[in-house]
Amino acid sequence: MNSKGKKNYWLVTVATWLILFVAWQLATSFRMVPEILLPSPEKVVSTFVKLSEYGYNGIPLWQHFLITMARLLSAVILAIITAIPLGLISGRVKIVYSIFDSIIQFIRPIPPLAYYTILILWVGIGETSKVVLLYLAAFAPIYLACISGVHRVKDDYIKSAESLGANSKQVFFHVIFPSALPDIFTGIRTAVGMAYTTVVAAEMVAATYGIGWMIINASKYLKSDVMFVGIIILGITGVVLDQILKYIERKIVFWSGR
């Protein structure tokens, strides 16, 4: 896509968000929706300023944010460290695939809240249960993406490398792994999204801080403005994280799509 085309699409994106903002402003200005259900943009901004100055429940807003990000990023990093090797090996070694794939496929569709109570019983109500919940949400997308990436590698590439004298280790690190990298990054981006959608559930039980907890706590007292602040913070942060991952992918997997 040329630069002119990208610019046009960017303008469409900006216009879309402007329309949504104007619709939000009009809906609240003309009282189309009760303020307790949909606070005005001005109310949300003023609440954000107050939370930035005084915090929520005695804890600064930035601290709520950093705690949530620490839980999220630690879980995603653990998932990357464990899911990528297991996924790549499972894609190549049938016996490993036979052992782990059915277990992961069994866990993958289960809603996180369904087994969160069990995690609390096993590892306690502290940070460990929250990180493990996010880890389980992030693990499967990366694992499945790795298997898909390995299966996409053309046999001609592997045979060509072997014909040139490459051993199994060299084939794995110089042919299979680079070829699977685009799928791996797609899996990581999906995993971040999955963990993000689970972060509120992870902070629902036995937590007293975090953006997800702040949203849940505010909902109990019908503080919709606080809920909107938390949701917007999570949304913007999610977009930023995804853009960072896309930038890293472009730098590392520079040959993708060429």
NORDAMO-V902426 format. One record per backbone hydrogen bond with DSSP energy under -0.5 kcal/mol. CO is the residue of the C=O (numbers start at 1). NH is the residue of the N-H. Records with the same first field share a line. If there is no record, write none. Layout:
CO: NH, NH
This chain:
2: 6
3: 7
4: 8
5: 9
6: 10
7: 11
8: 12
9: 13
10: 14
11: 15
12: 16
13: 17
14: 18
15: 19
16: 20
17: 21
18: 22
19: 23
20: 24
21: 25
22: 26
23: 27
24: 28
25: 29
26: 30
27: 32, 33
28: 31
34: 37, 38
40: 44
41: 45
42: 46
43: 47
44: 48
45: 49
46: 50
47: 51
48: 52
49: 53
50: 54, 55
51: 55, 61
56: 59
59: 56
60: 64
61: 65
62: 66
63: 67
64: 68, 211
65: 69
66: 70
67: 71
68: 72
69: 73
70: 74
71: 75
72: 76
73: 77
74: 78
75: 79
76: 80
77: 81
78: 82
79: 83
80: 84
82: 86
83: 87
84: 88
85: 89
86: 90
87: 91
88: 92
89: 92, 93
92: 94
93: 97
94: 98
95: 99
96: 100
97: 101
100: 104
101: 105
102: 106
103: 107
104: 108
105: 109
107: 110
111: 114, 115
112: 115, 116
113: 117
115: 119
116: 120
117: 121
118: 122
119: 123
120: 124
126: 130
127: 131
128: 132
129: 133
130: 134
131: 135
132: 136
133: 137
134: 138
135: 139
136: 140
138: 142
139: 143
140: 144
141: 145
142: 146
143: 147
144: 148
145: 149
146: 150
147: 151
148: 152
149: 153
150: 153
154: 157, 158
155: 159
156: 160
157: 161
158: 162
159: 163
160: 164
161: 166
162: 165
167: 171
168: 172
169: 173
170: 174
171: 175, 176
172: 177
175: 179
176: 180
177: 181
178: 181
180: 184
181: 185
182: 186
183: 187
184: 188
185: 189
186: 190
187: 191
188: 192
189: 193
190: 194
191: 195
192: 196
193: 197
194: 198
195: 199
196: 199, 200
198: 202
199: 203
201: 204, 205
210: 214
211: 215
212: 216
213: 217
214: 218
215: 219
216: 220
217: 221
218: 221, 223
219: 222
222: 224
223: 227
224: 228
225: 229
226: 230
227: 231
228: 232
229: 233
230: 234
231: 235
232: 236
233: 237
234: 238
235: 239
236: 240
237: 241
238: 242
239: 243
240: 244
241: 245
242: 246
243: 247
244: 248
245: 249
246: 250
247: 251
248: 252
249: 253
252: 254
253: 256
255: 258
